[in-house]
Amino acid sequence: MTEVLFYHLQGTTLEKVLPPLLEKSLERGWRVAVQTGSEERAEALDAHLWTYREDSFLPHGTWRESNVVNQPVVLTVDDGNPNNANVRFVVDAAGLPKDFATYDRVVLVFNGDDDEALGVARAAWADGKSRGLELTYWQTDERGKWQKRA
């Protein structure tokens, strides 16, 4: 059964938390798709993943590349699965993907300071509960560490 995780950002940014989450996924041998809400957001994250640390980068590509199927991490703007990922990160106030059951894990990352994103996350939680999915909810504490809340 697909595991669905909700990551509630508060007092931090996607650019800060996404790279470590992607690194952990790659360490586990997972292939990852990251669905953004716009091409501009995908392009900004693309640039960020190459430069977020001076001593490292995350190997990745975008949906536009011809060899996208070979990429361990793919940034995309639609709900396809261009690299046969088993983990999907959904950002920018998008709900559960239609094909969520094809993934081992779906991670919805949402900005708790954005009313629209919060509403979409709440609707996705209710949808997941009604389907009997295994859902977990994570939020950062005052030190910036992830804490399981539900």
MDAnalysis code that builds the backbone (N, CA, C; Angstrom):
import MDAnalysis as mda
import numpy as np

u = mda.Universe.empty(450, n_residues=150, atom_resindex=np.repeat(np.arange(150), 3), trajectory=True)
u.add_TopologyAttr("name", ["N", "CA", "C"] * 150)
u.add_TopologyAttr("resid", np.arange(1, 151))
u.add_TopologyAttr("resname", ["MET", "THR", "GLU", "VAL", "LEU", "PHE", "TYR", "HIS", "LEU", "GLN", "GLY", "THR", "THR", "LEU", "GLU", "LYS", "VAL", "LEU", "PRO", "PRO", "LEU", "LEU", "GLU", "LYS", "SER", "LEU", "GLU", "ARG", "GLY", "TRP", "ARG", "VAL", "ALA", "VAL", "GLN", "THR", "GLY", "SER", "GLU", "GLU", "ARG", "ALA", "GLU", "ALA", "LEU", "ASP", "ALA", "HIS", "LEU", "TRP", "THR", "TYR", "ARG", "GLU", "ASP", "SER", "PHE", "LEU", "PRO", "HIS", "GLY", "THR", "TRP", "ARG", "GLU", "SER", "ASN", "VAL", "VAL", "ASN", "GLN", "PRO", "VAL", "VAL", "LEU", "THR", "VAL", "ASP", "ASP", "GLY", "ASN", "PRO", "ASN", "ASN", "ALA", "ASN", "VAL", "ARG", "PHE", "VAL", "VAL", "ASP", "ALA", "ALA", "GLY", "LEU", "PRO", "LYS", "ASP", "PHE", "ALA", "THR", "TYR", "ASP", "ARG", "VAL", "VAL", "LEU", "VAL", "PHE", "ASN", "GLY", "ASP", "ASP", "ASP", "GLU", "ALA", "LEU", "GLY", "VAL", "ALA", "ARG", "ALA", "ALA", "TRP", "ALA", "ASP", "GLY", "LYS", "SER", "ARG", "GLY", "LEU", "GLU", "LEU", "THR", "TYR", "TRP", "GLN", "THR", "ASP", "GLU", "ARG", "GLY", "LYS", "TRP", "GLN", "LYS", "ARG", "ALA"])
u.atoms.positions = np.array([
    [0.844, -1.180, 0.000],
    [0.000, 0.000, 0.000],
    [0.889, 1.242, 0.000],
    [0.470, 2.231, -0.718],
    [1.207, 3.484, -0.810],
    [1.175, 4.220, 0.523],
    [2.341, 4.638, 0.961],
    [2.463, 5.449, 2.172],
    [2.371, 6.918, 1.746],
    [1.533, 7.700, 2.415],
    [1.362, 9.107, 2.069],
    [1.807, 9.951, 3.257],
    [2.778, 10.826, 3.015],
    [3.317, 11.689, 4.058],
    [2.983, 13.139, 3.742],
    [2.619, 13.884, 4.761],
    [2.340, 15.311, 4.647],
    [3.426, 16.050, 5.414],
    [4.149, 16.929, 4.736],
    [5.193, 17.736, 5.367],
    [4.739, 19.190, 5.384],
    [4.461, 19.666, 6.572],
    [3.927, 21.012, 6.808],
    [5.099, 21.958, 7.046],
    [5.337, 22.851, 6.094],
    [6.414, 23.831, 6.225],
    [5.912, 25.043, 6.997],
    [6.630, 25.391, 8.019],
    [6.299, 26.593, 8.772],
    [7.610, 27.173, 9.277],
    [7.876, 28.413, 8.905],
    [9.117, 29.048, 9.312],
    [10.326, 28.557, 8.541],
    [10.099, 27.882, 7.429],
    [11.183, 27.410, 6.579],
    [10.680, 27.407, 5.136],
    [11.552, 27.060, 4.219],
    [11.188, 27.088, 2.802],
    [11.368, 25.715, 2.161],
    [10.703, 25.532, 1.056],
    [10.867, 24.313, 0.277],
    [12.318, 24.145, -0.156],
    [12.953, 25.241, -0.543],
    [14.347, 25.184, -1.004],
    [15.285, 24.672, 0.088],
    [14.926, 24.894, 1.330],
    [15.764, 24.426, 2.435],
    [15.513, 22.953, 2.760],
    [14.263, 22.517, 2.726],
    [13.950, 21.157, 3.171],
    [13.965, 20.112, 2.061],
    [13.718, 20.507, 0.821],
    [13.635, 19.514, -0.247],
    [14.958, 18.785, -0.515],
    [16.098, 19.472, -0.629],
    [17.338, 18.731, -0.915],
    [17.650, 17.609, 0.077],
    [17.565, 17.831, 1.402],
    [17.832, 16.699, 2.304],
    [16.825, 15.550, 2.155],
    [15.567, 15.874, 1.891],
    [14.573, 14.821, 1.685],
    [14.892, 14.012, 0.426],
    [15.326, 14.691, -0.623],
    [15.709, 13.993, -1.856],
    [16.961, 13.158, -1.637],
    [17.927, 13.689, -0.897],
    [19.152, 12.939, -0.605],
    [18.824, 11.647, 0.134],
    [17.943, 11.719, 1.128],
    [17.561, 10.521, 1.879],
    [16.885, 9.503, 0.963],
    [16.069, 9.982, 0.045],
    [15.408, 9.081, -0.902],
    [16.430, 8.369, -1.773],
    [17.408, 9.108, -2.280],
    [18.439, 8.504, -3.126],
    [19.294, 7.526, -2.334],
    [19.597, 7.837, -1.071],
    [20.361, 6.923, -0.227],
    [19.651, 5.584, -0.067],
    [18.343, 5.609, -0.111],
    [17.547, 4.389, 0.027],
    [17.389, 3.653, -1.303],
    [17.978, 4.206, -2.364],
    [17.900, 3.568, -3.664],
    [16.619, 3.854, -4.422],
    [15.881, 4.867, -3.996],
    [14.616, 5.208, -4.630],
    [14.820, 6.152, -5.799],
    [13.965, 6.036, -6.785],
    [13.882, 6.997, -7.884],
    [12.766, 7.959, -7.514],
    [12.941, 9.233, -7.852],
    [12.040, 10.270, -7.358],
    [11.535, 11.155, -8.484],
    [10.255, 11.502, -8.406],
    [9.663, 12.538, -9.255],
    [9.187, 13.643, -8.322],
    [9.466, 14.883, -8.700],
    [9.019, 16.051, -7.929],
    [8.091, 16.848, -8.829],
    [6.831, 16.919, -8.446],
    [5.838, 17.658, -9.222],
    [5.676, 19.059, -8.649],
    [5.931, 20.058, -9.498],
    [5.778, 21.448, -9.094],
    [4.509, 22.026, -9.703],
    [4.154, 23.222, -9.254],
    [2.933, 23.851, -9.734],
    [3.093, 24.654, -11.003],
    [4.361, 24.886, -11.431],
    [4.574, 25.682, -12.643],
    [5.954, 25.390, -13.227],
    [6.107, 25.730, -14.498],
    [7.407, 25.575, -15.140],
    [8.446, 26.471, -14.483],
    [8.029, 27.675, -14.087],
    [8.963, 28.614, -13.449],
    [9.493, 28.027, -12.134],
    [8.609, 27.415, -11.360],
    [9.025, 26.819, -10.087],
    [9.969, 25.652, -10.337],
    [9.665, 24.828, -11.335],
    [10.539, 23.704, -11.669],
    [11.921, 24.199, -12.096],
    [11.975, 25.247, -12.896],
    [13.254, 25.800, -13.337],
    [14.054, 26.364, -12.159],
    [13.366, 27.029, -11.231],
    [14.052, 27.577, -10.051],
    [14.607, 26.445, -9.181],
    [13.825, 25.392, -8.984],
    [14.311, 24.254, -8.203],
    [15.445, 23.535, -8.923],
    [15.361, 23.447, -10.243],
    [16.430, 22.851, -11.041],
    [17.751, 23.564, -10.760],
    [17.745, 24.872, -10.844],
    [18.966, 25.651, -10.574],
    [19.420, 25.469, -9.130],
    [18.479, 25.461, -8.221],
    [18.811, 25.345, -6.802],
    [19.469, 23.998, -6.480],
    [18.981, 22.923, -7.060],
    [19.528, 21.599, -6.749],
    [20.960, 21.420, -7.238],
    [21.393, 22.235, -8.207],
    [22.788, 22.192, -8.659],
    [23.698, 22.992, -7.746],
    [23.136, 23.948, -7.002],
    [23.988, 24.904, -6.276],
    [23.707, 25.020, -4.786],
    [22.801, 24.237, -4.225],
    [22.389, 24.450, -2.845],
    [23.508, 24.200, -1.829],
    [24.517, 23.410, -2.190],
    [25.693, 23.212, -1.339],
    [26.938, 23.382, -2.186],
    [27.960, 23.946, -1.579],
    [29.207, 24.152, -2.321],
    [29.921, 22.845, -2.637],
    [29.764, 21.842, -1.769],
    [30.515, 20.604, -1.910],
    [29.727, 19.466, -2.551],
    [28.515, 19.755, -3.023],
    [27.700, 18.678, -3.553],
    [26.595, 19.219, -4.452],
    [25.933, 18.311, -5.141],
    [24.743, 18.632, -5.928],
    [23.892, 17.365, -5.969],
    [22.672, 17.533, -6.338],
    [21.783, 16.381, -6.487],
    [21.653, 16.042, -7.966],
    [21.983, 14.814, -8.354],
    [21.802, 14.436, -9.753],
    [20.313, 14.422, -10.079],
    [19.963, 15.159, -11.112],
    [18.542, 15.264, -11.454],
    [18.394, 15.786, -12.877],
    [17.180, 15.777, -13.350],
    [16.854, 16.336, -14.655],
    [15.436, 16.888, -14.613],
    [14.997, 17.395, -15.748],
    [13.632, 17.912, -15.847],
    [12.870, 17.128, -16.905],
    [11.566, 17.309, -16.885],
    [10.685, 16.609, -17.827],
    [11.023, 16.927, -19.272],
    [11.739, 18.000, -19.541],
    [12.056, 18.427, -20.917],
    [13.180, 17.638, -21.561],
    [13.969, 16.932, -20.777],
    [15.169, 16.271, -21.288],
    [14.831, 14.961, -21.995],
    [15.598, 14.663, -23.033],
    [15.338, 13.444, -23.795],
    [15.691, 12.184, -23.013],
    [16.651, 12.267, -22.103],
    [17.060, 11.085, -21.331],
    [16.445, 11.075, -19.938],
    [15.292, 11.685, -19.775],
    [14.653, 11.824, -18.470],
    [14.434, 10.470, -17.786],
    [14.208, 9.431, -18.530],
    [13.962, 8.115, -17.952],
    [15.168, 7.620, -17.148],
    [16.367, 8.117, -17.463],
    [17.590, 7.694, -16.780],
    [17.911, 8.510, -15.532],
    [17.165, 9.556, -15.283],
    [17.468, 10.441, -14.158],
    [16.950, 9.859, -12.837],
    [17.760, 9.922, -11.767],
    [17.290, 9.428, -10.473],
    [16.235, 10.339, -9.844],
    [16.307, 11.636, -10.159],
    [15.324, 12.613, -9.694],
    [14.879, 13.422, -10.901],
    [13.571, 13.569, -11.067],
    [13.039, 14.355, -12.177],
    [12.078, 15.408, -11.633],
    [12.273, 16.632, -12.077],
    [11.335, 17.715, -11.786],
    [10.341, 17.768, -12.926],
    [9.062, 17.780, -12.585],
    [8.027, 17.756, -13.602],
    [6.887, 18.692, -13.223],
    [6.076, 19.054, -14.191],
    [4.939, 19.942, -13.938],
    [3.604, 19.238, -14.134],
    [3.653, 17.963, -14.489],
    [2.399, 17.239, -14.668],
    [2.414, 15.981, -13.811],
    [1.368, 15.193, -13.917],
    [1.287, 14.029, -13.046],
    [1.709, 12.728, -13.707],
    [2.553, 12.818, -14.729],
    [3.144, 11.615, -15.308],
    [4.300, 11.128, -14.446],
    [4.858, 9.989, -14.809],
    [5.987, 9.416, -14.083],
    [7.116, 9.154, -15.072],
    [7.833, 10.208, -15.474],
    [8.785, 10.109, -16.578],
    [10.027, 9.257, -16.316],
    [10.373, 9.018, -15.042],
    [11.564, 8.223, -14.756],
    [11.236, 6.952, -13.962],
    [9.977, 6.542, -14.014],
    [9.534, 5.340, -13.291],
    [9.872, 5.422, -11.811],
    [9.612, 6.571, -11.222],
    [9.916, 6.813, -9.807],
    [9.023, 5.964, -8.917],
    [9.561, 5.599, -7.770],
    [8.725, 4.930, -6.777],
    [8.366, 5.867, -5.621],
    [8.910, 7.084, -5.646],
    [8.547, 8.115, -4.672],
    [8.184, 9.377, -5.439],
    [7.094, 10.001, -5.037],
    [6.668, 11.246, -5.676],
    [6.505, 12.315, -4.619],
    [7.197, 13.443, -4.840],
    [7.020, 14.627, -4.017],
    [6.088, 15.566, -4.769],
    [5.087, 16.070, -4.087],
    [4.135, 16.998, -4.691],
    [4.239, 18.293, -3.901],
    [4.559, 19.389, -4.585],
    [4.733, 20.690, -3.931],
    [3.814, 21.717, -4.586],
    [3.756, 22.887, -4.018],
    [3.004, 24.005, -4.608],
    [1.500, 23.773, -4.647],
    [0.939, 23.332, -3.542],
    [-0.520, 23.240, -3.383],
    [-1.194, 22.319, -4.391],
    [-0.580, 21.179, -4.640],
    [-1.224, 20.156, -5.477],
    [-1.685, 19.028, -4.560],
    [-2.751, 18.385, -4.894],
    [-3.283, 17.303, -4.083],
    [-2.663, 15.971, -4.429],
    [-3.291, 14.903, -3.980],
    [-2.812, 13.561, -4.293],
    [-2.836, 13.331, -5.803],
    [-1.760, 12.784, -6.367],
    [-1.785, 12.496, -7.805],
    [-2.794, 11.388, -8.103],
    [-3.340, 11.415, -9.298],
    [-4.332, 10.414, -9.695],
    [-3.768, 8.997, -9.636],
    [-2.486, 8.871, -9.943],
    [-1.853, 7.551, -9.976],
    [-1.089, 7.251, -8.685],
    [-1.525, 7.813, -7.556],
    [-0.790, 7.681, -6.305],
    [-0.510, 6.224, -5.939],
    [-1.385, 5.328, -6.292],
    [-1.231, 3.921, -5.906],
    [-0.067, 3.243, -6.618],
    [0.500, 3.853, -7.643],
    [1.634, 3.260, -8.351],
    [2.960, 3.561, -7.665],
    [2.951, 4.381, -6.622],
    [4.168, 4.759, -5.899],
    [4.244, 4.033, -4.562],
    [5.457, 3.806, -4.086],
    [5.643, 3.280, -2.736],
    [5.335, 4.364, -1.711],
    [5.679, 5.595, -2.069],
    [5.501, 6.723, -1.157],
    [5.149, 7.969, -1.946],
    [4.192, 8.735, -1.425],
    [3.853, 10.054, -1.963],
    [4.039, 11.041, -0.819],
    [4.759, 12.126, -1.093],
    [5.049, 13.129, -0.076],
    [4.482, 14.464, -0.536],
    [3.502, 14.972, 0.201],
    [2.934, 16.287, -0.088],
    [3.621, 17.291, 0.817],
    [4.313, 18.241, 0.223],
    [5.015, 19.279, 0.971],
    [4.244, 20.567, 0.747],
    [3.794, 21.172, 1.854],
    [2.966, 22.362, 1.703],
    [3.362, 23.444, 2.688],
    [3.141, 24.676, 2.267],
    [3.469, 25.862, 3.060],
    [2.310, 26.163, 3.999],
    [2.536, 26.021, 5.288],
    [1.499, 26.262, 6.277],
    [1.088, 27.714, 6.403],
    [1.870, 28.618, 5.817],
    [1.533, 30.040, 5.849],
    [0.707, 30.464, 4.639],
    [0.418, 29.534, 3.744],
    [-0.343, 29.802, 2.529],
    [-1.720, 29.153, 2.684],
    [-2.755, 29.970, 2.790],
    [-4.100, 29.450, 3.021],
    [-4.556, 28.476, 1.938],
    [-4.232, 28.774, 0.689],
    [-4.623, 27.876, -0.403],
    [-3.932, 26.520, -0.256],
    [-2.625, 26.533, 0.001],
    [-1.876, 25.287, 0.158],
    [-2.381, 24.487, 1.356],
    [-2.705, 25.187, 2.423],
    [-3.236, 24.532, 3.610],
    [-4.587, 23.877, 3.320],
    [-5.428, 24.563, 2.580],
    [-6.727, 24.009, 2.202],
    [-6.600, 22.779, 1.323],
    [-5.679, 22.832, 0.359],
    [-5.459, 21.685, -0.526],
    [-4.930, 20.495, 0.277],
    [-4.009, 20.764, 1.210],
    [-3.462, 19.686, 2.037],
    [-4.554, 19.060, 2.908],
    [-5.402, 19.878, 3.480],
    [-6.498, 19.347, 4.306],
    [-7.458, 18.496, 3.468],
    [-7.752, 18.945, 2.262],
    [-8.629, 18.173, 1.375],
    [-7.960, 16.850, 0.982],
    [-6.649, 16.892, 0.725],
    [-5.925, 15.668, 0.366],
    [-5.895, 14.702, 1.550],
    [-5.754, 15.235, 2.772],
    [-5.771, 14.393, 3.968],
    [-7.133, 13.692, 4.089],
    [-8.203, 14.465, 3.947],
    [-9.548, 13.902, 4.042],
    [-9.779, 12.857, 2.949],
    [-9.310, 13.140, 1.739],
    [-9.431, 12.209, 0.627],
    [-8.689, 10.914, 0.941],
    [-7.455, 11.047, 1.418],
    [-6.661, 9.870, 1.761],
    [-7.285, 9.050, 2.873],
    [-7.806, 9.718, 3.880],
    [-8.473, 9.015, 4.987],
    [-9.694, 8.244, 4.477],
    [-10.472, 8.891, 3.603],
    [-11.681, 8.234, 3.094],
    [-11.343, 7.012, 2.246],
    [-10.143, 6.984, 1.678],
    [-9.708, 5.831, 0.867],
    [-9.021, 4.758, 1.707],
    [-8.828, 5.050, 2.996],
    [-8.176, 4.086, 3.883],
    [-6.669, 4.029, 3.723],
    [-6.056, 5.118, 3.244],
    [-4.611, 5.138, 3.045],
    [-3.872, 5.325, 4.365],
    [-2.632, 4.876, 4.386],
    [-1.754, 5.078, 5.530],
    [-1.176, 6.498, 5.419],
    [-1.613, 7.399, 6.298],
    [-1.207, 8.798, 6.249],
    [-0.394, 9.161, 7.489],
    [0.652, 9.962, 7.289],
    [1.374, 10.532, 8.423],
    [1.578, 12.019, 8.164],
    [1.602, 12.757, 9.262],
    [1.706, 14.219, 9.202],
    [2.937, 14.643, 9.981],
    [3.805, 15.425, 9.328],
    [5.055, 15.894, 9.918],
    [5.078, 17.417, 9.915],
    [5.623, 17.975, 10.980],
    [5.765, 19.431, 11.092],
    [7.092, 19.715, 11.784],
    [7.703, 20.827, 11.443],
    [8.964, 21.185, 12.084],
    [8.708, 21.787, 13.458],
    [9.629, 21.507, 14.373],
    [9.545, 22.098, 15.703],
    [10.328, 23.416, 15.712],
    [10.480, 24.001, 16.891],
    [11.147, 25.297, 16.993],
    [12.630, 25.240, 16.619],
    [13.221, 24.044, 16.605],
    [14.627, 23.885, 16.195],
    [14.756, 23.535, 14.718],
    [13.627, 23.390, 14.026],
    [13.653, 23.043, 12.611],
    [13.719, 21.548, 12.350],
    [13.545, 20.730, 13.373],
    [13.566, 19.269, 13.229],
    [12.159, 18.766, 12.938],
    [12.050, 17.762, 12.076],
    [10.747, 17.192, 11.738],
    [10.230, 16.373, 12.902],
    [8.975, 16.590, 13.242],
    [8.298, 15.854, 14.301],
    [7.028, 15.240, 13.721],
    [6.822, 13.962, 14.018],
    [5.602, 13.291, 13.576],
    [4.463, 13.755, 14.486],
    [3.412, 14.307, 13.889],
    [2.284, 14.848, 14.663],
    [1.037, 13.980, 14.559],
    [0.929, 13.199, 13.514],
    [-0.236, 12.315, 13.370],
    [0.097, 11.173, 12.422],
])
